[in-house]
């Protein structure tokens, strides 16, 4: 009892637990109504074209206790799995492609579970049709045999096609491709093939017909689009022959020939006839109806026609035979027949080729001699040619043609029947050229036209040409260029010209001659064409280096051509450089160079290029000379007379140099001269001007300013005088006599004439170094300006001279300062010193300006007087 009480509480708890467990309720699916997409998949239908992966349904249920539920899909053994499900959400997805034609219902076991209880249900899912199938023809291929006499509109075959789809997608209609091009029609619903109304079949025209039949379904939805599918097949219709066509001859028209050597009984030709019903042809029987005149016979089964008489017994040249071909049925009856005309000609045998004849009988070579270039269209009358073929009819017809250089001659006639006279006519006169062909050879060919033998014959035509003077001498070049040294002796060969004349004999002989203004010094050999200098001719490139003239080539008939000859006389180094004096004296101001010049009379470089050098000097090592210009200057370290006095005890400072001028020719020539140089420093007269210049010798800009002031005063005075003269003349109404101002063109100095601007000696008075030439009657146009007009005296003031700092280069001509009354013309040309000698140049310039100023004042005085 005590024990029982001990277990009473635990037993109670167990009973309570069992009661609670037994009180758990199973989950369940929600019922799904029509077109519902959630529940237990009952009443679900899917189109077979639903894409794989589509969410097609949602399983939905609940648990009475509110516990979470899970879902599952299972299939019977051996069934294909079409769906998968999300166990928690119940989403059902299509995982296998549907095909209604293979399986139109799918059984699936759906289940729902709350963890303790599972509820399963079997549902059926209907697969709905989509138009995914094409029609298919059954019992193919379709081959139909139809007799050619089957009436029109007759049914000849039934075509059947099936479509596995349902509804409109499974309905089929039929039609034919190229309905207008064939002889058949089809019922669109039943597929019955018929012959078109009014159309008959003809075995002889077409034995087989190919008809393309199209089967098309009624269309339907597929993946959202309306699709229509079709299929095609070809029906072969063989037309069966029926005896309804008469026989016909083949190979017509028929021609046969009996030749002169044909034997009696020989076969002439065979005619062939066939039953028009080619499928089941009957045999053919031949016979001659008329026209044979007992001379020919025909094989009844073969159709071979033979001559039964010899050819010399045949009375006619042409026989027209009427031949009949008849069908013999299997019963031996003649059912149909036809006729053909056979022409048999009795002809001569072609056993004679064409033959050429001359004046004395058969001949196969004809020769003729004639001058070249006969007139076009001329007949070669020296050729007497006849051609003949002894056969008759077509055997005597042949063509003539010339075989050889084309386009020169043509033959007439070109087609001959039996016999003809052959004429050869000139067609291209220019091609008949003696210089190209001495002999022209042709083959005259005669060949039959329409005979199988093509008999032919040939004759040689040989034409020997005689030359005429039809060519002009022609030089090998239009011009000839030659060169000859100037020291060539008289009679030297210069150049050989060549001309050719292809004519023969005297017409081909050429005579040369020359003429023209440049031909005086030259001769030409009349037969060889060698041009040479006159025996007395002396060529001098310094006098004339170019000659040109014409050379003529002339044949004995007066035909000629010309060419031009250009001759260049080559310069030879045959002149030595020459100084104007063998002994020269020059005065050198320290800092300014002196220049020597030698002229080489040669015409071309390098023969006339002169190089200068100092051969000997006493004392030595004092002077330098410019090799190209001939300028001589002191060494750079000699800047005053004091340095010179230290070098030598000769106080006069007059030194002698032996200078050489040498050209660059080959061989080279040279000349020497003695040059005496008086070296001095520039000094001026004592006075205010000299003192000023001495003070400013180290400041040339100061001296330049003073000079500019002096020139300005001169210009002002000139303007005042001119103004006074103008007003005086205006008041007196008189024209005062004026000096004529003559324009004189400044002539450029010649290369061979040398002028010294200043000539230095040793006068006691330094001012005497300048010699001034005065020409009161004329004024030079120093700027070569031809537009200067005559003006009344006094003229306008002259332009100021250029400043010393801007003195011209050593190669420029000497400058001049024009004045009112005269111009200062230096006696000798001395190129201005280089910049290095500014001081001495300034002194000389000031001295010259002073002298010109005094001279101008004197000239003004004379004019006023």
SEDOLUM-988445 format. One record per residue (C-alpha): residue in one letter; x, y, z. Coordinates in steps of 0.02 Angstrom, whole numbers, plus 50000, padded with zeros to 5 digits. Layout:
<nodes>
AXYZ...
</nodes>
This chain:
<nodes>
X500005000050000X501405010850037X502175006449873X500625011249774X500575028149849X502345030849801X502005029149610X500365038049605X501015055549551X502065048949407X500655038349339X499565053349338X500805063249237X500935049249110X499085048349086X499015067149058X500375065848925X499475051848833X497895061748832X498795076748760X499595066248624X497995058548573X497215075748559X498445081248410X497505084748244X498195081048070X498585095347947X497525097147790X497545105747619X496425120047577X495135115747448X495475123747281X494085129347171X494035130746983X495525140246911X496325141347082X498215141347088X498415135647268X497755121247370X498085102847336X498315103847142X496635095647110X495815101246948X497505108446887X497775108946698X499365114546606X499705118246424X501015106946349X502025121946291X502285128246469X504145132146481X505225121846599X505605131546760X503885139646767X503055141546938X501415132546901X500585130447071X500715133547259X500265119547381X499335127247526X498685119847687X498675122147875X498785113148043X497335114748166X498575117248309X499455130648208X501065120648192X502135124348038X501845112547893X502955105847752X502485099747578X503075085747467X502735078047296X502945059447257X502615048947103X502185030947074X503595019347030X504145020946849X503285037746824X504235052846757X504485066946879X503775082946803X503705094246956X504725099347107X504085108147264X504805119947391X504485110347553X504195125847658X503335137647537X502405124647433X502915132547267X502785119547128X503965121546978X503925112546809X505565103246787X505185092146636X504485097046465X502665092146438X502055083146283X500185080046270X500405068246125X501415056646237X500565059146406X498985069146427X498735065746616X499995066146757X499675057746925X500535065847075X500445061747261X500445077947362X500735077547549X500695089647694X501505086547865X501575095548032X503005084848094X501915072248180X500565068648054X500675067547864X499185068747748X499375062647566X498205064447418X498325058047236X497875071147108X497785070946917X498475085346816X497795087446640X499015092046499X498155103546377X498555103446191X499625116646101X499895117545914X501645110145916X501445096345789X501565097145599X500495087045480X501275070645422X500875061545260X500565043045278X500925028845157X502235038545061X502965038844932X501515042244816X501705034744641X500165034044530X499975026044358X498635034244251X498165029044072X498315043443950X496495041543897X495815044344074X494385057144061X494605074444133X493945077844310X494255059544353X494875055144528X496565046844516X497215046044696X496825050244878X498155058444985X498055057145174X498985066645310X498745066645500X499115079445637X499265073645819X498625090145885X496805092345935X495555105445886X496015117345745X497855112645763X497405094945713X496285099045565X497115097645392X496785105745223X497655101345059X498195111544910X499435110344764X500945121044726X501015129044553X499185125544527X499175134744361X500675125344291X500045107544311X498575097444248X497885091944416X496845098344560X496515092144740X495035092744856X495595103345003X494675093145134X494715075245072X496405075444984X495705067444826X496825071144674X495925073744508X496325078444327X495805096144293X494205099044200X494515100644013X496285093544025X496865077043950X498475067443971X499615063443823X500965050243840X501845056243683X502055073843753X502405070243935X502615053344014X502825058744196X502085072744301X502705078244472X501415086344584X501905094644749X500525093044881X500475104045036X499555098745197X499225113145318X498455112445492X497145124745556X498375133945670X498365136645858X499285144246004X501085139546041X502015148946179X500845163646160X500925165045970X499725158545840X500665145345738X500205136645576X501195121145522X501265112845353X502105098345263X502425094445080X502595078744979X502815074844794X501615063844697X502375055344545X501065052544409X501595040744270X500575041944111X500265025044031X500295023843844X498745019343743X498705015143557X498035031443493X499465038943388X499945034643208X501755030443163X502995044243115X504575044943013X506145051343096X507655059443012X506645067842876X506865074342745X507685059442660X509015061742525X510015048142439X511355048042304X511775035542171X513545038242105X514245033141938X515155018242013X513705011842120X513314993142089X511564986542057X510764980042219X511744992342327X510835000542471X510555019142444X509795024342612X508665018042752X507065026242812X506505023942992X504725025543061X504175022843241X502485019643320X501865035643400X501335025643551X503015023143628X502435014043782X501754998943690X502325001143510X501704990743363X502854984343228X503064994643066X502844988842886X503654998742741X503184999742557X503515011242407X501895018642346X502535026842185X503995035942103X505225021642092X504895017641907X505535000141936X507265006041982X507175005042174X506494993342309X506254994342498X506404981542638X504674979042716X505324977742893X507004986642881X506545001842776X508175000142674X507995007042497X509124999142364X509455002642180X509064987542071X509794994441910X511545000141864X511795019441864X512005020141675X510245012441657X509415026041761X508455037841649X508255052341770X509445062541876X508205064342021X506915051542085X505525056142208X504925040442303X503345040342409X503595028142553X502205022042670X502465016042850X501015006242929X500704999343107X500354980643123X499354976343278X499634960643381X498184952843290X499054956343122X497914970443067X498524986942991X497875000443105X498765016943066X499965022842928X500955038142872X501955043942718X503675051442682X504525057742523X506265051142479X507345060942354X508685050842264X509925060142153X511025051842023X512665061742031X514365061841953X515765054942061X516945068042133X518565061542062X519385077341989X520255090742094X520345108942035X521785111741914X522745127541865X523185131141684X524385143241601X524525148341419X525325131541377X524295119541483X524285114041667X525495124341770X525855125841957X527095140441957X526815158041891X528135171841894X528025190741868X529255205341877X528575222641924X529075239242001X528745242342185X527245252542243X526065249742097X524405259242106X523095251442218X521755242442117X522955238341975X522775221041897X524335210241879X524105207941691X525715198241672X524905183241759X523855172441641X523005159741756X521475148741726X520725136241850X519565121641807X518675106941893X518065093041774X516735086541895X514915091441884X513735100841999X514255102942180X515835093042150X516465106742034X516185121042158X517755127442245X518485142942329X520055152742282X521185161842404X522975168242417X524045161442558X525505172742605X525795190442673X524055196742706X523215212342641X524395215142492X523425206842349X521695199642329X521085186442207X519515187542099X518385177742092X518365169842262X517085156142221X517155146542056X515955134141976X516845122941850X518035135741772X518605153941785X519985166141736X521005170941892X521365189541921X522545196142055X522295214342107X523425226042209X522625230042376X524045238242479X525315247742376X526365253242526X526715235142574X527455231342403X529145238642453X530775233342372X531725238142531X530725225542631X530445211742504X531465208542348X530305194042305X528505191242358X527925173142361X526125167342376X525165151142364X523605151642257X522445138742338X520885130942260X519855120042379X518155112042352X516725118942454X515355106042483X516165089342448X516695077042582X518365074542495X518815093142496X519965090742347X521185105242324X522675110942224X523955124942236X525035135642122X526555146142170X526455164842129X528205172842127X528285191742106X530015199442085X530085217942130X531095231642044X531735246442146X531175264642128X531835280242214X530495280642347X531555284642500X532335300742565X534065300242645X533865300142833X535135305442963X535475294343111X535045309143223X534145325643205X535645334743277X537485331443313X538495338743456X540385339843445X541815347543544X543535352443480X544995360643573X545415378143516X547225373443481X546715360243353X547645363043188X546765366543024X546015351142942X545615342643108X544135330643111X542665337143212X541225324743195X540565311943071X538735312843020X537865297742949X536345296542837X535605281242753X534535279042598X533845261342579X533615263442392X534775253342282X536035258742151X536295277142116X534695281442210X535505275242369X537105285442351X537185300542467X538115317042449X538425327842603X538555346742610X538475360142744X537805377742746X537355391242869X538175406342951X539195395643069X539925384442933X541305396142869X542705387742965X542175369942923X542115357842777X541255341042753X541815326342650X540435323842521X540395304842532X540975300242706X540075314042802X541635318442905X541605336742959X543335344742980X544045362242999X544645372742855X546525370942824X546755389242867X545515389543011X546125395443180X544935391943322X544945403543471X543755400543616X544075418443673X543365424943507X541945412443477X541615396343571X539975390943487X539615386543306X538065378843232X537535375443053X536545363242947X537145347742858X536185340942708X536125323042642X535535322242461X535335307742340X535615308442152X533785312242120X533805327842228X532895320742379X533695326642540X533535328742727X534355340542853X535175339143023X535895352443136X537685352343200X538215360843362X540085363043390X540865369243551X542645375843548X543485370143708X544585382843794X546435378543811X547595387343929X548565397043797X548715414143882X549815419544025X549235432044155X549825449544108X550185464544217X549855481644141X551635486544184X553165476144218X553765488644348X552465497244454X552605510244589X551295511744725X551155521744883X550535512645036X549785521745183X550045511845341X548445502545377X547825502845197X548255489345068X548795491844888X548215480644750X549005473044596X548035465544453X548465453844310X547285448944169X547215431544090X546395431943917X545835413743921X543955411143898X543495398544033X543875393944209X545055388344279X546185394344139X545775412744173X545815412044364X547385420544430X548265417344596X549505430044666X551065427244769X552625436544826X554155428444752X555475439844828X555485454644949X556855464945025X556775464845170X555765448945187X554345445145308X553575462445296X552165460445170X550695448645149X549735446244987X547955439844960X548095425144841X546425428644755X546255447744752X548085453144741X547945465044889X549615468144973X549675474145153X550925475345292X551075462045423X549855464545563X551195469745688X551785484545579X550715499345630X551885514345613X553455520545526X554395518445686X554195499745677X554765500045497X556305510345545X556735497145672X556675483945537X557765492645408X558975507145402X558245513045237X557405529245289X556545531945120X555445516745153X555375512144968X555405493244952X555425482044803X554415466044784X554415453044648X552615447344629X551975432844526X550285430344440X549935411944400X548385404644318X547565388144366X547615380044194X548495364044148X549885366944110X549955382744213X550705399244153X551395413144262X552075430944247X553135441144367X553265459644393X554255471444504X553245481944625X554005496844715X553055501944870X553275518644957X552665517045136X552075533045223X550945539345358X549525551645316X549905570045367X548985586445338X549475605045322X549645614245482X548125624645522X546525624645623X545755610645520X547295599845531X547435603145716X545635598445739X545835582445641X547375577845738X546435580645900X544975569745843X545915555945759X545515544745905X543685550145904X543005548045728X541195551345780X541675569145833X542455572245663X540905565145579X539805577345675X540865592045619X540775586045439X538885584645451X538795602545514X539875608845371X538805599845244X537225607145321X537925624845302X538335621045121X536565615245087X535835630845171X536925642545068X536435633544908X534585635244948X534745653744984X535675657044821X534405647144721X532955656644801X533745673544763X534035668744582X532245662844563X531465678944627X532635689844523X532165680444364X530335681544406X530385700644428X531345703644268X530295691844162X531885685544081X532615668644066X534415668744117X535625658144019X536095642644110X537385629644087X536815614143996X536755599244107X537175584144004X536675567144068X538035554544049X537775536144081X539035529044199X539925514944111X540425500044214X542285497144218X542905483744099X543725468144166X545285471844067X545365490744096X546005496344264X545805513844336X546675520344488X545705532344594X547185539944679X548975539644621X550205542344762X551915549544739X553075558444857X552635576944837X553225589444965X551435595144989X550245581745047X548755590644967X549535588244797X549155569644810X547395573244750X547125578544569X545425586044532X544695585744356X543395598744317X542115598144179X541125614044186X540115609744032X539415593344090X538795584644246X538855565844265X537315556444319X538225547244456X536695536644502X536355531844319X534635539344337X533995543244162X532505553244227X533505568444283X532825584244201X533735600544156X533485613944289X534055632144294X535655636744380X536035635944520X535545617644546X534975610844710X536255606944840X537145590244819X536825576044939X538075574345078X539385560745052X539165544445146X539995543845316X541685535145325X541015521845442X539835516345303X541165515945167X540805503345028X541565486145026X543245483144946X542415476044788X541225490944760X541605504644632X542385520844693X541155533944754X541065551644690X540415567944763X539465578444633X539555597344647X538625611644568X539915616144439X540905600344414X541195582844474X542775575744546X543345561344437X544795551444505X546145546844383X546435529544452X545325517044539X545875512644713X544685501944813X544305509344983X545285502245127X544525490245248X543845495745418X545525492645495X546195508745420X544845521145477X546035534745534X547015537045372X545415535345270X544605549445371X546085560845340X546045558045152X544165560745148X544245577345240X545635583545126X544645579144971X543065587645036X544035603345073X544735604044897X543015601244820X542235614844927X543515627644867X543265622244687X541385623944701X541505641744766X542625646244619X541355638744497X539935648744574X540955664244551X541185660844367X539335657844342X538855674344423X540105683744317
</nodes>
